[in-house]
């Protein structure tokens, strides 16, 4: 079986600017190349990850960086207004994301794993799972009409691959350069490479892509789980 994203609509819902670059940008780039429409929704402002010297308007800077990265994919971009560390599951958060999903009308949503190490990532995962279902629920009203059916949902890998058993892999060997170009847009975070409490993002991303590639017999891959559990060993 060979996966093809032609005529699909992919929406990645992530907690922070640069999360998509680390975990699913290769898949988004491949899908775009194969004819899919791409969207990225960033729920948090990215206001807490300060480089040295600090940036006084960091949230604004990170939004601009994310806009530059999304432009490389031709992706529609949606922003939440949550401060870092303050994202939690609520009716309002579900309602806001449900409306975004109805505006974009995805056929496939990529979301953080619920076993992720980061509290914002776990909260984003729960909110996204709920919104994928509510997006097609007529009884859950927002400004836009309900979708005809809920989108499929894939859980993304975790940073450092901790507590995540892949069900399948997407071969992104031809799209690593795109991941790097998108990540390079996030200069405020790349400047934190000398921070002993923060992993150098470029190295981390390349190592993880290579490791998942080795597990699936390709050069570079991104790992996922589907919401309905099933497994494949080879990379698509």
C-alpha positions, 0 to 999 in steps of 0.5 A: 500500500502506498500513501498519497496525499493528493486532494487531502487537506492536512491541518497540524495543530501544535502548541508552540511555534517550531513544534510543527517543524520538529515533528511533522513539517516533512509530512506537510511538505510531502503532502503539499508536493502531492497536491494537498492543502496545508494548514498549521494552527499554533495554540500558544504564543511562544512567549516564554522561550527567551534567548540571551539577550532577551527579546522584549516582544518575543510573542510578536517575534515568534509569530512573525517567525512562524508566518515566515515558516508557513509561507515556505509551505504555502500553508494557511496559518491560525494562531491561538492567544494562550501564553506558554504554560497556560494552555488547558482543556476548556469548553472555550478552547474546544470551541475556538479550535472547532471553529478553526477546523470548520473554516479550514475543513481538514480531512486529516489532523496531526496532533501532539501525542497525549503521552508527550512530556510537555504539559502544553503539548498534552493539553493541545492533544486533548483539545484537538481530539475533542475538536475533531469530533465536535467539528462535525457535530451540528449540536456544537454550534460555532460561527461556521457550519458543522463539517459533514464528517470528522477528520481523521486524526494522527498523533505526532511523535514526541520530541526525543521520541520518548514514550512513543511507539510508532504505528507507522512512518512517513518517508520524508527523505526528500523534504528534510531541506524544507524542514531545515528551512522552516526551522531556520525561520525560528531564529529566536529559538535557534539562538538558545543553542548554547543554553544548557537547559535547551537542546540545539533544535537543528541537531535534535531534528536531524537526529530524530528524522534519521533515527525514525528513518533507520527504524523504517528502512529509509533515510529520514522519516516522521513517526505517527500513531493513528487514532484508531490503533493499527501498525505498519513497520515500513515507511510510506 
